[in-house]
Amino acid sequence: MSRSSLESRGDMRAGNGSGDHPNKAQRFREAALPHLDDVYTLARYLLRDGADADDAVQECYLRALRHFDTFRGPEIKPWLFAILRNICRGEFARRSRGTLAIDDTTENAQDAAPLWQEEQASPETEMLRQRDAETIRHLVAELPNPFRETIVLREINDLSYGEIADVVGVPIGTVMSRLARARSMLRNAWIAEEGLPT
């Protein structure tokens, strides 16, 4: 998913609507495009397929552009996540065999965004970090959907509890509970993966 492809589609769509403000597409690009990588990361975790994630993100940005004049929130990122989540739950859930269940044959897992981007001290450290990042991505991908979604929104996209509650449509207490359970599941899965004593 590239910014240039979204920008060109956005320009075409922005010109088609009647009554569109002349700089609507420009204002939208400035507000929404900085969050493209985060939106794609969430789509990738929810759909487990790069092509479907690309399609979902493109549809998300087209819908967001179409309804940009109705956006009144202080932060656009949670709004984009809510749109994306609805797309993933609706159209793409049906296209992907009607479920977002765990798929052990995820293609191109190495293309998923890394969970950290720190400088590497040595090739050995890089290799260990790569292995750990792949393990964490795998463990996150295996979480049941509500927990996977919550931990990706919090730990990868850095949304607040309130923003996650708005995106997912549940009370803040439910977000906190899901996050605690997701962290516990990840910790237990990591221990089991590494063969560490409990």
Secondary structure, DSSP 8 states (H G I E B T S, - for coil): --HHHHHHHHHHHHHHSTT--TTHHHHHHHHHGGGHHHHHHHHHHHH--HHHHHHHHHHHHHHHHHTGGG---S-HHHHHHHHHHHHHHTHHHHHTTT-----TT-TTGGGS--S-----SSHHHHHHHHHHHHHHHHHHHTS-HHHHHHHIIIIIT---HHHHHHHHTS-HHHHHHHHHHHHHHHHHHHHHHHT---
